[in-house]
Each structure stands twice: as C-alpha cells, then as structure tokens.
Amino acid sequence: MKRGIQGKLVVQGASPEPFESFVPHPLPPEPPIEFSPGLLDLMEKANLALGRLDGLARLLPDLQLFLYFYVRKEAVLSSQIEGTQSSLSDLLLFESKEVPGVPLNDVEEVSSYVAALQFGLNKLRQDFPMSLRLMRDIHRVLLSKGRGENEEPGEFRKSQNWIGGTRPGNAVYVPPPRDEVVPLMGLLEKFYHEQKGLPVLVKAALLHVQFESIHPFLDGNGRLGRLLITLMLVGDGILVEPLLYLSLYFKQHRAAYYDLLQKVRLEGDWEEWLTFFFTAMLETAQQAVNTAHQVLKLFGRDRARIDKLGRIRGSAILLHNLLQERPYLSIPAASKQLHLSQPAVTKAMKALQQLGIVDESSGRAWKRVFVYSTYLKIMTEGTERPAREKRGTD
C-alpha cells in the first residue's frame, strides 16, 4: 500500500539554495500495515529460520568461537557499506598484532564496532533497558577510534547532516532539523516499549527505518542502526546469542536497501520494506546455519587427518585447536600461547602445511605467518576488501 509521504518536509536555509529536510511521522504507520498471506508466510519462515539458528547455538561445541568470527564479520561488512576498505583478514591480522595493508583508521573503526556490539550485549544482559541512554553509550564506544572520534561520540547531533551530495542543497536525503532530533528519538523509544504485542521482527523493521530517517548522530548512524537490529533480537528473546547479522545481505542489495528506505519515507510502502527485511532475515539465518555446518565438517575432517600423524600428533592437535581461534598465526606466537618450544611448533606447523591444512601467507623467509586457509575462506565469504570508492555518509 502506498500511503503517501510518511512525514513533513521542512524548508531550511536561505536563498539562493534553500533545502528541504524530512521529519518522519511517529510510529506505527497510519493506516496500519496490511499483512497479506504472502507477507505473513514470509515472516513465519523468517521466524522459523531464526529458531533453527538459535537452536544451533545451543548445540555448537564452542559457541564463543563462532561468535568471535560472526561479530567481526558483521563489523567488517557494516563498515564496508559506509566505505571502509578493511576486510575480515585485515581485522584478524590487526588483532594478532600483524600490520594490515590498509589505512589504520579503517581497521580501528571496525575494531570499535566489535567493542560497541559487545558493550551493548553486556548492558542488555545486565538488565539495562533498550533506551536512548544506551544508544548514546553504544555510539560513544562505536566512535571511540577512527575517523568518527571527532564527531561528538555519544551525543545527539546539534547541527544538520545529510546523505549523499556535498551539501544539503544537492543531497539525496536530508534528515530532520537538529531541534527535532530529541523529540523524535523520544517517540521512537516510547514506541519500542509500548508495542508489546507487535511481532519482534516487525518492530525491528519499523524501528530501523525510523532510526535511519532521524539520523540522530553526526556520524555512525548506519552502523549503529544495523547493530541495533541484532541487539533487539537478543534483547527481545528471539536469539540467545548474536548469531544473525544483516549487513552482508544489505551490502549485496545495497541499492535496493537505500531505495526502499526512501520509498517508505516518500510513498509509505512499508509492506515492500517488510518483504525485503523478512527476506534478509530468512536468507541470513539460513546462511549462518550453513556456515556453522561447513566449519564443523571442516574441523572434523582435518582432525581425522591429524589423528593419523605419528609422534607430533599431540602438538599438532594443540596447534589445530589454536588455529581455530587465531587463523593467522606465527611460530613465536603459537609457541608462547601453547607453551611449547619453537622447534616443536615448527615441526607441527610443517606437518599441517604438508597436509594442506595451513598455508604460509606472508611470503617472508623470517617472521612467517601461517593461515588456516579453508577455514578463513568459509568465514570471510562476502567480506573481501572492496574496490576503493568515495566514503559514504554514515
């Protein structure tokens, strides 16, 4: 259903270049959303897929290992949407104290996303409610490093921002004026807490559009808006652990994602947005389950091959276990972590290399770095470093 514009346009600026900023109507939409049989069926399929993912989390032998990579994969993808050049490999190398081949600010920015998500999850598990205060606190962590650290972290904006273009006058979208931000965010918080009977997926979909339309911070809105989806799913009990992230789907369908946000604002087509959002949930949950199964199968297959080794079997198993946590690994780092001599680790690493489990990735004769190649390939799918392009407005 096309309801017409879902807000009001406010003219700002003086001649010769005034511009219009968009002030969204409060949620829920009016008239109410029409849930066709097809839309209801899609929502049910998405809920079932999330249920299977949540059930898998309870069966994984090392849940924290999967969370470690899923959180970092989401951080990379969400940041790539906004124009950073870091890949998941870059982040892992950065965290392993190796130097990535990208601007340091990019990697620090992604690392801050990881910290922000973990901060938010910890607060929710301490029974902090989803609130404007929590959003500001998460935002403060999100922009603690990188290019956004001078963009008023943790504070709602006190000046006008815009998306696309070089100024409000030629922007693709101009969010509400600064004096509308706090009242609009207050209404968003009220909607979240008062809509108890609304399905969680619907509430998350509506809140995401509203948050992105308000764009309450000077920077980091896109990343925080996507991060809040995961936090809502965990906070509202849909997922026990944060194993679902939508940024890969949003990255792969970036043009449609932005077009649909604008279509909701200008035409009120919430049903088309919900179709997109539920599809993203469904496909992402299915992909997460498939990835987990692939990794478990790989670990089992490689362990069976290691079990056939001779005297170095024990140290090779220890090394294999460590590579699951740190797929980029040097001999000195492995020796220190495992409390084994460097000659013992060198022999074990050579055995894994001969089995085709690890590859030498640095190309150096000294300070060599080895990588658990197949494992990393599974986990990094879709996070390859993008071609350099102009950084977007977040």
N, C-alpha and C positions, 0 to 999 in steps of 0.2 A: 504494500500500500504506500502510495506517495502522499504524505500528509502536508507537503509544503515545507517551507523553511522552519527549522526547529530552534528558532531564536530570533533575535532582533539585530539589525545592523546599525551600528553607531558610527556616525561620521566624526572623524577626528582630523586634526591638522588644519593648517591654514592654506590659503591659495599661495602658490599655484598648484600644489599637489595634496589635496585632502585625500584621506583614505577611509575605508570602512572596516571596522572591527566587528567580530561576531560575538554576541553574548547568548549562550545557549539557554533554552528554557530548562527549568528544573525537571528532573526525572520523577516519575516514569513518563514515557511518551503519551501524548494525547492526540487522537484517540488511541486506545490500548492496542498493543501488538496483536496481530492476527496469527494465531498458531494453526497453520494448515496441517492436515495429516502428514504431509511430507516433511514439514519442519519439525513436528513433534517426533516423527520416526527418526530423523537425523539426530535430534537431541538425545533420544533414548540410546541410539547406537554410540554416541559420544560418551554418555554416562557409563555404558557397559564396558567400553574400551578403557575408561579411566578406572573402573572397578577391577578389570583384569591387571592393569598396571599396578594398582595398589596392592593386589594380591601377590603379584610377583615380588614386590618389595619385601614382603614378609617371608619369602622363600629363598631369597638370594643369600648365598653363603657369606658374602662380605658386602653388605649393603653400603657401608661407608665408602668403599672403593668405587662403586658405581656413582654414588652421589658426588664424589670428588670430581669425576670427569663430567657428569651431566651439568653440574653447576658451572664448571669452567667453559664447557661448550656453549651454554646459554650466554655466558658473559661475553664470549668472543663474538657470537652471532649478533647479539643485540647491539654491541658496539660497532660491528661492521655495517649494520644498517645505517648508522649515523656517520660512517665514513672513516673509521679507523682501519689501519692496514694490518693489524695483528691477526695471526692465525692461532689455532689452539697449540700448535707446535711451538710457536713463539712464546706463548704464555708459560708452557711447561718448561721450556729452556730458561726463561726468566726466573721462574720459581726454583729451578735447580741451580741457580747462580751462573748459568751459562749466558752468554751475550747474544740476544736475538738480532737478526738482521733488519730490524725495523726501528723507527723512532721510539726512544724510550718512553715518551709521553703516551704513545699508543698502548704499550704493554701495561704501564702503570694505570691507565684508565680502565683497562679490562680487569686488572687485579682489584681495583676499587669496587667494581661491580660484584665480584665474588664476595668481598668483605661486606658490601651492603646487603646482599641477599642473606648471608649468614647472620648478620646483625638483626635483620627483620625477623628471621625464623626464630632466633633465640628470644627475642622480645615476645613474640606470639606464644611461645612455649612457656614463658613466664607469666602468661595470662594478661599481657598488655593488650588492650583492645586495638583493633584497626581504627586509627584516628588520624586527624591532621597532624597532631604532635608526632606520632610515629612516622608518618610520611616525611615530615621535615627532618626527623632524626636520621632516617634511612638516606634521604637526599644528602645530608651532611657527610655521611660516610661515602656515598657514591661519588661525590665531587671532591673528596679529600686529596686526590692526586690527579695529575694530568692537566689538561687544558681548562677544565672547569673549576679549578680551585679558586679562581678569582671572580667567579660568577655567583657570589652570595650563597654559598652552600648552606642548606637548611633554612633558607628564608624565602617566603613567597616574594615574587618579583614586585618591584616598586617602579618599574618602567615598562614601556611597551616592547614586546618581542614580536617576531613574525616568522613565517615558514616559507622558504623559497624566495628568490629575488634578493636584491641588495638593500632594500629599504621597504617600509610598509607600503609605499605607493606602488611598487611593482611586485609585491609578494603574492604567492599563491594563496596563502591563508594568513589572516591577522587575528589572533586571539583577543579576548575581551580586554578593555582598558584596565589599567592597574587597580583602580578603585573598585572594580567589580570582582577581583580575584578572591578575596577573603570571603565575601558573602556567598559566592558561587561554590567555593570549596566547603563552606559550612553546610550548604544544602546537599552537596554530594555526600558528606559524612552522615547527615541525617537520613538520607535515602538508604545508605548501606545498612544502618542499624534498625530502621523501621520496616524494611521489606523482608520480614521474617519468612513469609510464605512463598516468596519468589524463588524459583529454582536457581541454584547457585550459579550454574553456567549462564543463565540469562542475566543474572545480576552482574556477574563478572564482565559479560559482553557490553552491557549498558554502561557500566562504570568506566570501562576502558575508553569508550568513545567520549564520554563526558570529561574525563581527566585530560585526554589529548586535546579536546576542544578548548578547555580552560587554559591549558599550558601554563600552570601556575608558577613555574620557576624560570629563571633566565636561561638555564641550560640543564640538560639531563632529563627532560620531560619524557622523551621517547623511551629511554632506557628504564626510567622509574615506572612508567606506565605499563611496560611489558613485565617488569619484575613484580608489580602489584598483582598481576593475574595469578602468578604462582603462589604468592603469599595468601591470596584469597582462597584458593583451592585448599591449601593446607589449613588456614585459619578456620574455614567453614567445614572442615572434616571430610572433604572429598578425597583428599590424599593424606596419608600419614607422613610421607616424605616427599620432598620436592623433586619428583622424577619427571615432571612434564614441563616442557618449555616450548613456547610457540615461535621463537624468533627464527628458527630455520624455515618454518612454513611462511612466516611473514617476509623473510628475505627472498625466498623463492617466488613469492607472489607480491613483491613489493609494490608494483604499480597498482594492482587491484586493491591492496590494503589501503593505500593512501586515497585512491579514488572512492572507495566505499565510505571511508571516514567523511570525506567531503560530500558524498551523496546523501548521507544521513543528515548532515547539517543543512543542506540546501533543499532537499526533497523529502526528508523524513522517511526514507526507505530503510527502516530498522529491520524488516524481515530479510532483506538481501544481506545485510550485515550479519545477522544471526546465522544465516545459512553458511556464510564464509567462516564465521567464528567456530561454529559447531564442527564444520568440516576440518578446520585446523586442529581442533581438539581430537577428533577421531583419528585422523591420519598421524598426528604426532604421537598419540598414545600407542597406536599400533607399531609405529616405527621404534619407539622406546622399548617395547616388549621384544621386537625382533632383534634389536641391537643387543639387549641383555642375553638373549639366547645364543646369538653368534659368539659373543665374548666367552660365555660359559663353555660352549663347544670347543672354542679355540684353546682355552686353558686346559680343558680335559685332554685334548688331543696332544698338546705339547707336553703335558705332564707325563703322559703314557710313553712318549719318546724318551724323555729324560730318565724315566724309571729303568730304561734298558742300559743306561750308562754303567760303567764299572765303578772304580774307587771314588771318582769325583761326583758320583750321583748325589751325595748329601749336600755338598756345597752348591751344586748346580740347581738343586731344588730350592735352596735358600735364595739363590740369585734370581731364579724364575719368579719366586714369590715377591721379591723386591721390585722386579721389573714391572709387575702388575700395578704397583703403587707409583713407580717412577720409570716410565717407559724410556726416558732418556737417562743414561747412566754412564759415568766414567768409572774406571777401575779404582782410583783412590776413594771416590765417594762410596762405592759399593763395599770396599774394604772397611771403611770407617763404620758404615751402617751395620754391616753384618758381623763385625768383629773378627774378620778373617784376614789372613796375610794377603798382601797384594799378589804374590805368586799364585796362591790358591785361587783367588778371584780371577786372575788372568787365565788360568787353566780352565776354570768353569765357564768363563765368557767365551773362550775359544771353542769349547765343546758346543755351547749353544749356537755359536756362529756357524760351526760345521753342520749342525742340524737344520740350519736355515731359520732359526727362531729369532736371532738378532742380526743386525747389520751394523757395520761401522759407519757413522753418519757424518763425522767431522772432516774426513779426508786428510787428517793430520797424522804424522808419524809419532807425535807426542801429544799428551793431554787428549787422547782419543775419547770420543763419546759414542756409545753404542745405543741402538734404538730397537725396541720390540716392535718391529715394522708392521706386521699384520694386525696386531692389537691396536696400534696407533691409527692405522688406516681405517679400521672399523669405527673407532671413537671420533675421528676427526672428519668424517664424511660431511661435506657441506660447509666446512669451516676454512677451506683453503683461502689463502690471502687473496683478497680481491684486487682487481686492477685498480691502480691509483686513480681516484676521482676526487672532485672537489668535495670537501667535507660538508655534510648536510647540517641543517638546523635541527638541534635536538630539543 
